Amino acid sequence: MKTKIILLLLFAIGFQGLKAQELSLKECVDKALVNNKQLKIDENNLRSSKEKEKEVKANLLPKITAAIDYKYFFDQPTQLMPAKAFNPMAPEWQFNAAQFGVPHNINANIQFGMPLYNAKLLNGIKTTKIAQELRELQFQKSKEEVTETVTNLYYNAQVIKNQIDFITGNIVNSTKLLNNLKLLKEQKLVTGTDVNKIDLQVKQLTTTKQLLESKYQQVINGLKLNMGMVNEQFDVIAKVDYQQINNYTPQTITDVKMVETKKKLTDSEIKSLKKERIPSLMLYGSYGQTGYGYNKKPNEFLDWYPTSFVGLKIDIPVWDFTRKHKIKQKRIENEIADLQLSLLNDKNTIEIANTKLQIGVAQSTIANSTENIALAQKVYDSMLLQNKEGIASLTDVLIADNNLRQEQQNYLTAVINYLKADITLKKLTGNLFN
């Protein structure tokens, strides 16, 4: 006997261990912000853009290169020299061919260069910094999208889970009614048609439950994908916490910030194009050794001679036919950005107004459903009492129970609609992470 009890306890503990962990909405969002694969990709892109900014800044630092060059001449370079160099009486138009040098030539030098002034490069650093701001805003937008997606999926899962519980309760009650009707049929108090109707109802409810369970699992799979937890098992909390939220202080939304930053980026690119006309100044120089070698007896040698210089280089752009067209393109892009900004603000204003209307409808529905639940509860309690007294039938009790559950489901749906509208309003007013 003791052995059986121990086995039952071990089975119960094992069953509890297999039960999926329930995660709250906040836990799901937090895990998604850490583990979401797309966010990790965007984060790496952000890190890459920071390195790009450092790369552009590094162009202001001196560049030093070392080079070694070896040449072996099978045929020495030939130069033409005026014949007068060897014979003063030779005519001016006469030249003599002469070969100079030795077969082995080695050049080893260190070269450096550093821009002293480059207007385009300096403005390019500012442009890169603005591009970095834009990348950060894009990452912020990705976080907002993941948060909104996970939140909506979580609410959908809660609705379906409660619908499953609702259907399960209906199946239990309908099964009880079916069993009672079968007993009554044996006593010939009801017809087979009544039994078949309830039997069909039970089967329909069972099919609906299976469909809901499949749909629920699909929503959970969507959550897993967005949370980066594809191989983990978890469940949502069925209870929905309703709390009316106060009005949010409007903030500049990320989409608007992105368009404004794109406009700043275009302005900076226009400045860079204009500054291409400004001369640039560079300091450069070289220090090295040149080696000349001869390997034939009796005069073998390898002699080294130093060579070094320092200089200034000025690049003066004279004419570029493409620059003015590039500037015009960027100005058109600015005009497009202004239109996008205006469109975004108009669209956001309308969406805020529509969302507030949805919130108002949801709040009204919640209030009505609360009253209907109280009324349905009274009817159900009354039917139970009348059933005990033999006044109401079991069918009346089941109908009252079904009405109560339906009103509870209506309340739940209204609360979820309110919460979904609230998360949308947070996003539209720039308060999603506040």
C-alpha positions in Angstrom: 0.0 0.0 0.0 2.8 2.4 1.0 4.6 1.6 -2.3 1.5 2.6 -4.3 1.2 5.9 -2.4 4.9 6.7 -3.1 4.5 5.9 -6.8 1.4 8.1 -7.0 3.3 10.9 -5.3 6.2 10.5 -7.7 3.8 10.5 -10.6 2.2 13.7 -9.3 5.5 15.4 -8.9 6.6 14.4 -12.4 3.4 15.6 -13.9 3.9 19.0 -12.2 7.4 19.1 -13.6 6.1 18.5 -17.1 3.6 21.4 -16.8 4.7 24.3 -19.0 5.9 27.4 -17.1 3.5 30.3 -17.2 5.0 33.6 -18.2 3.6 37.1 -17.7 3.4 39.6 -20.5 6.3 41.6 -19.0 8.4 38.5 -18.9 7.6 37.7 -22.5 8.5 41.2 -23.7 11.7 41.3 -21.6 12.8 37.9 -23.1 12.0 39.1 -26.6 14.1 42.2 -26.3 17.0 40.1 -25.2 16.7 37.0 -27.4 14.9 38.1 -30.6 17.0 37.2 -33.6 16.1 40.2 -35.7 16.9 42.5 -32.8 20.3 40.8 -32.5 20.9 41.4 -36.3 20.0 45.0 -35.9 22.2 45.4 -32.8 25.2 44.0 -34.8 24.4 46.4 -37.6 24.4 49.2 -35.0 27.8 48.0 -33.7 29.1 47.9 -37.3 28.0 51.5 -38.0 29.9 52.6 -34.8 33.0 51.1 -36.2 32.3 52.8 -39.5 32.2 56.2 -37.7 35.6 55.4 -36.1 37.0 54.4 -39.5 36.0 57.8 -41.0 37.6 59.7 -38.0 40.8 57.6 -38.4 41.3 59.2 -41.9 42.5 62.3 -40.0 45.4 60.4 -38.4 48.8 60.0 -40.2 49.1 57.0 -42.4 52.5 55.2 -42.4 53.5 52.5 -44.9 56.7 50.6 -45.4 57.7 49.3 -48.9 60.6 47.2 -50.2 61.2 46.9 -53.9 63.8 44.7 -55.6 64.6 44.8 -59.3 67.1 42.8 -61.4 67.8 44.3 -64.8 68.7 41.9 -67.6 68.9 44.9 -69.8 69.8 48.3 -68.3 67.6 51.2 -69.0 68.9 53.2 -72.0 69.1 57.0 -72.0 69.8 59.3 -75.0 72.5 61.9 -74.2 73.5 64.8 -76.4 76.7 63.9 -78.3 78.1 67.3 -77.2 78.5 65.9 -73.7 81.3 63.7 -75.1 82.4 65.8 -78.1 81.9 69.6 -78.1 82.2 69.6 -81.9 79.2 67.3 -82.4 76.1 68.9 -83.9 73.1 69.6 -81.6 70.8 67.1 -83.2 73.2 64.2 -82.6 72.6 61.9 -79.6 74.4 58.9 -78.2 72.7 55.9 -76.5 74.0 55.1 -73.0 73.1 52.6 -70.4 73.4 53.6 -66.7 73.0 51.6 -63.5 73.8 48.2 -62.1 71.8 45.0 -62.4 70.6 44.8 -58.8 68.4 47.7 -57.5 66.8 47.7 -54.0 64.5 50.3 -52.6 63.4 50.3 -49.0 61.5 53.2 -47.6 58.9 54.4 -45.1 56.2 56.8 -46.4 53.8 58.9 -44.4 50.9 61.1 -45.2 48.6 63.3 -43.0 45.8 65.6 -44.2 46.2 69.1 -42.8 42.9 70.3 -44.1 40.2 68.5 -46.0 36.8 70.1 -45.8 35.0 67.1 -47.4 36.5 64.7 -44.9 35.7 66.9 -41.9 32.1 67.2 -43.0 32.0 63.4 -43.8 32.7 62.8 -40.1 29.6 64.8 -39.2 27.6 62.9 -41.8 28.7 59.6 -40.4 27.7 60.7 -36.9 24.2 61.6 -38.2 24.0 58.2 -40.0 24.9 56.6 -36.6 21.9 58.4 -35.0 19.7 57.1 -37.8 20.9 53.6 -37.2 20.1 53.9 -33.5 16.6 55.1 -34.3 16.1 52.2 -36.6 17.1 49.8 -33.7 14.7 51.6 -31.4 11.9 51.2 -34.0 12.7 47.4 -34.2 12.4 47.2 -30.4 9.1 48.9 -30.6 7.8 46.6 -33.3 8.9 43.5 -31.4 7.3 44.8 -28.2 4.0 45.5 -30.0 4.0 42.2 -31.8 4.7 40.1 -28.6 2.1 42.1 -26.7 -0.6 41.5 -29.3 0.3 37.8 -29.6 0.1 37.4 -25.8 -3.3 39.0 -25.7 -4.5 36.8 -28.5 -3.2 33.7 -26.6 -5.1 34.9 -23.5 -8.4 35.2 -25.4 -8.0 31.8 -27.0 -7.0 30.2 -23.7 -10.1 31.6 -22.0 -12.3 30.5 -25.0 -10.9 26.9 -24.5 -11.8 27.0 -20.8 -15.3 28.3 -21.8 -15.8 25.5 -24.3 -14.4 22.9 -21.9 -17.0 24.0 -19.3 -19.8 23.8 -22.0 -18.6 20.3 -22.9 -18.7 19.1 -19.3 -22.2 20.5 -18.8 -23.5 19.2 -22.1 -22.0 15.8 -21.4 -23.9 15.7 -18.1 -27.1 16.7 -19.9 -26.5 14.0 -22.6 -26.0 11.3 -19.9 -29.2 12.4 -18.1 -31.1 12.3 -21.4 -29.9 8.8 -22.2 -31.2 7.7 -18.8 -34.5 9.4 -19.5 -34.6 7.8 -23.0 -34.2 4.4 -21.4 -37.2 5.2 -19.3 -39.0 6.5 -22.4 -39.4 9.9 -21.0 -37.6 11.7 -23.9 -37.3 10.9 -27.6 -34.1 9.8 -29.4 -34.2 13.1 -31.3 -33.5 15.0 -28.1 -30.6 12.8 -27.3 -29.1 13.2 -30.8 -29.4 17.0 -30.6 -27.3 17.1 -27.4 -24.9 14.5 -28.8 -24.4 16.6 -31.9 -23.8 19.6 -29.7 -21.1 17.8 -27.7 -19.3 16.7 -30.8 -19.5 20.2 -32.3 -18.1 21.7 -29.1 -15.3 19.1 -29.0 -14.4 20.0 -32.6 -14.4 23.7 -31.8 -12.1 23.0 -28.8 -9.7 21.1 -31.0 -9.6 24.0 -33.5 -9.0 26.5 -30.7 -6.2 24.4 -29.2 -4.5 24.2 -32.6 -4.9 28.0 -33.0 -3.6 28.6 -29.5 -0.5 26.5 -30.3 0.1 28.5 -33.4 -0.1 31.8 -31.5 2.3 30.3 -28.9 4.7 29.4 -31.7 4.5 32.9 -33.0 5.5 34.1 -29.4 8.3 31.6 -29.3 9.7 32.9 -32.6 9.6 36.5 -31.5 11.0 35.7 -28.1 13.9 33.6 -29.5 12.6 30.6 -27.5 11.7 28.2 -30.3 12.7 25.0 -28.4 11.3 26.0 -25.0 7.9 25.3 -23.5 5.8 27.9 -21.8 2.2 29.1 -21.3 0.5 32.4 -20.9 -1.4 33.4 -17.8 -5.1 33.0 -18.4 -6.2 35.8 -16.0 -6.3 39.2 -17.7 -5.5 42.2 -15.4 -7.6 45.2 -16.3 -6.5 48.6 -15.2 -7.7 51.9 -16.8 -4.7 53.9 -17.9 -4.4 57.7 -17.7 -3.8 59.9 -20.7 -0.3 59.9 -22.1 1.8 63.0 -22.7 2.5 63.1 -26.4 6.2 62.6 -27.3 7.9 62.7 -30.7 7.5 59.2 -32.2 10.4 57.2 -33.6 9.1 57.4 -37.2 9.1 61.2 -37.1 12.6 61.2 -35.5 13.8 59.0 -38.3 12.5 61.3 -41.1 13.9 64.3 -39.3 17.3 62.6 -39.0 17.2 61.5 -42.7 16.7 65.2 -43.5 19.7 66.2 -41.4 21.7 63.5 -43.1 20.7 64.8 -46.6 21.6 68.4 -45.5 25.0 67.2 -44.4 25.6 65.3 -47.7 24.8 68.5 -49.6 27.4 70.4 -47.5 29.9 67.7 -48.3 29.2 68.0 -52.0 29.6 71.8 -51.9 32.9 71.5 -49.9 34.4 69.2 -52.6 35.2 72.5 -54.4 37.5 73.6 -51.5 41.2 72.7 -52.0 42.6 70.1 -49.6 46.1 70.3 -48.1 48.2 67.2 -47.2 51.6 66.8 -45.6 53.6 63.8 -46.8 57.1 62.5 -46.9 59.4 59.5 -47.2 62.6 58.2 -45.8 64.5 55.2 -47.3 67.6 53.6 -48.6 68.4 52.7 -52.2 70.8 49.8 -52.8 72.8 49.3 -56.0 74.5 45.9 -56.4 76.9 44.3 -58.9 77.7 40.6 -58.7 80.4 40.0 -61.3 84.0 39.6 -60.5 86.3 41.3 -59.8 84.2 44.3 -58.6 81.3 42.8 -56.5 79.5 45.3 -54.3 76.2 46.3 -52.8 76.2 50.0 -51.8 73.4 51.8 -50.0 72.4 55.5 -50.4 69.8 57.3 -48.3 66.9 59.1 -49.8 64.4 61.3 -47.9 62.0 64.1 -48.5 59.0 66.0 -47.0 56.5 68.0 -48.9 53.0 69.6 -49.1 50.4 68.6 -51.6 47.4 70.7 -52.5 44.5 69.3 -54.5 42.5 71.9 -56.2 39.2 70.8 -57.9 38.8 72.6 -61.1 35.5 71.3 -62.6 33.1 68.5 -61.9 30.1 68.1 -64.2 28.3 65.7 -61.9 28.4 67.7 -58.6 25.5 70.1 -59.3 23.2 67.2 -60.3 24.1 65.3 -57.1 23.2 68.4 -55.1 19.9 68.8 -56.9 19.1 65.1 -56.2 19.7 65.7 -52.5 17.5 68.7 -52.5 14.7 66.7 -54.0 15.2 64.1 -51.3 14.8 66.9 -48.8 11.5 68.0 -50.3 10.3 64.3 -50.2 11.4 64.2 -46.5 9.3 67.3 -45.7 6.3 65.7 -47.4 6.8 62.4 -45.5 7.1 64.4 -42.2 3.8 66.2 -42.9 2.1 62.9 -43.9 3.4 61.1 -40.8 2.1 63.9 -38.5 -1.3 63.9 -40.2 -1.5 60.1 -40.1 -0.4 60.0 -36.5 -3.1 62.5 -35.5 -5.8 60.5 -37.2 -4.6 57.2 -35.8 -4.5 58.7 -32.2 -8.1 59.9 -32.6 -9.3 56.5 -34.0 -7.5 54.7 -31.2 -9.1 56.9 -28.5 -12.5 56.1 -30.1 -11.7 52.3 -29.8 -10.7 52.8 -26.2 -13.9 54.6 -25.5 -16.0 51.8 -27.1 -14.0 49.2 -25.2 -14.5 51.0 -21.9 -18.2 51.3 -22.6 -18.4 47.6 -23.5 -16.5 46.6 -20.3 -18.9 48.6 -18.2 -21.9 47.0 -19.9 -20.4 43.5 -19.7 -19.8 44.0 -15.9 -23.5 44.7 -15.4 -24.5 41.8 -17.7 -22.2 39.4 -15.7 -23.9 40.5 -12.5 -27.3 40.0 -14.0 -26.4 36.6 -15.6 -25.0 35.5 -12.3 -28.3 36.3 -10.6 -30.2 34.4 -13.3 -27.9 31.4 -12.9 -28.2 31.3 -9.1 -32.0 31.6 -9.5 -32.0 28.7 -12.0 -29.9 26.5 -9.6 -32.4 27.2 -6.8 -35.4 26.5 -9.0 -33.8 23.3 -10.2 -33.4 22.1 -6.7 -37.0 22.9 -6.1 -38.0 21.0 -9.2 -39.3 24.2 -11.0 -36.5 24.6 -13.6 -35.1 21.9 -15.7 -31.5 21.0 -16.2 -31.7 22.5 -19.6 -32.7 25.9 -18.1 -29.7 25.7 -15.7 -27.3 24.9 -18.7 -28.7 27.8 -20.7 -28.2 30.1 -17.7 -24.7 28.8 -17.2 -23.9 29.2 -20.9 -25.2 32.8 -20.8 -23.0 33.6 -17.8 -19.9 32.2 -19.5 -20.7 34.1 -22.7 -21.0 37.4 -20.8 -17.7 36.6 -19.1 -16.2 36.0 -22.5 -17.6 39.2 -23.8 -16.0 41.0 -20.8 -12.7 39.4 -21.5 -12.8 40.3 -25.2 -13.6 43.9 -24.4 -10.7 44.1 -21.9 -8.3 42.6 -24.5 -9.5 45.1 -27.1 -8.9 47.9 -24.6 -5.4 46.7 -23.8 -4.5 46.3 -27.5 -5.8 49.8 -28.2 -3.8 51.1 -25.2 -0.5 49.6 -26.5 -1.3 51.2 -29.9 -1.9 54.6 -28.2 1.4 54.2 -26.3 3.2 53.7 -29.6 1.4 56.6 -31.3 2.2 59.0 -28.5 5.9 57.9 -28.1 5.3 56.3 -24.6 5.8 52.6 -25.4 8.8 52.3 -23.1 7.7 54.9 -20.5 
